[in-house]
Amino acid sequence: MSNKPKIVAVSGGLYKPSRTRVLVDEIVASLGQQVQFDLHVIELADIAAELGSVVNPADLPPHIAAHIRAIENADFLVVGSPVYRATFTGLFKHLFDFVHHEALIDVPVLFAATGGSERHALVIDHQFRPLFSFFQALTLPIGVYASEADFSNYRVSSELLKARIELATRRALPFIQKRQAIGDAETRAAA
Ligand SMILES: Cc1cc2nc3c(=O)[nH]c(=O)nc-3n(C[C@H](O)[C@H](O)[C@H](O)COP(=O)(O)O)c2cc1C
């Protein structure tokens, strides 16, 4: 089994192509320039219809249950969503309603959000952060918010956004390394 930290990236966009997915991918790529990890990506557009039709965890299709397990076993989360009606998408919340309430204790979480304009930039602090505080996750102070104007043809075109991604991932690095050190110590103890 790999000893690399397990990073799970969630993109809450419901359409393809998706700026949110592009942003989440850029964040993951930036992390990848600094540290090695195993990556599990969850794109809600791929599972939206099935996920939306289930309320009882016992009824989750196996591939969605596997996504939930990946989140619950992650060493580090990158979670992103488009802003819909001033918050994350309903299905983004629905996904996390299936996550065990104690599974994310102390797990570092880097937030990302995209909106139509800059007006909802505080969605990260006013919507994402309270949800993950409920989970007792370690919500990282620097999130990444992008508006439609920061993209051209579904690529990040804003230099300010690129710099923000670089800052957020650089500041996230010690948290990943700490999780890696804890994992390494547990592996040694079990040997
Ligand atoms: C149903 C719906 C509601 C939206 N509500 C907001 C909103 O409240 N605030 C905002 O800034 N943008 C809003 N938008 C715009 C999207 O957040 C924005 O286009 C985002 O970049 C889309 O992400 P995606 O490309 O990953 O789908 C909304 C879009 C849709 C479809």
The ligand as a Gaussian input file, in Angstrom:
#p B3LYP/6-31G(d) Opt

LIG

0 1
 C      -28.603000      27.969000     -10.483000
 C      -27.435000      28.920000     -10.457000
 C      -27.312000      29.807000      -9.411000
 C      -26.228000      30.705000      -9.350000
 N      -26.135000      31.550000      -8.297000
 C      -25.055000      32.385000      -8.194000
 C      -24.899000      33.229000      -7.058000
 O      -25.729000      33.259000      -6.157000
 N      -23.807000      34.027000      -7.005000
 C      -22.852000      34.038000      -8.009000
 O      -21.861000      34.761000      -7.888000
 N      -22.976000      33.221000      -9.090000
 C      -24.056000      32.401000      -9.214000
 N      -24.179000      31.565000     -10.290000
 C      -23.097000      31.565000     -11.310000
 C      -22.112000      30.407000     -11.086000
 O      -21.692000      30.328000      -9.743000
 C      -20.861000      30.571000     -11.942000
 O      -21.201000      30.671000     -13.293000
 C      -19.886000      29.435000     -11.725000
 O      -18.617000      29.786000     -12.210000
 C      -20.346000      28.151000     -12.418000
 O      -19.428000      27.130000     -12.134000
 P      -19.219000      25.879000     -13.091000
 O      -18.598000      26.405000     -14.383000
 O      -18.284000      24.996000     -12.344000
 O      -20.549000      25.259000     -13.334000
 C      -25.248000      30.695000     -10.388000
 C      -25.398000      29.797000     -11.452000
 C      -26.470000      28.921000     -11.491000
 C      -26.586000      27.953000     -12.642000

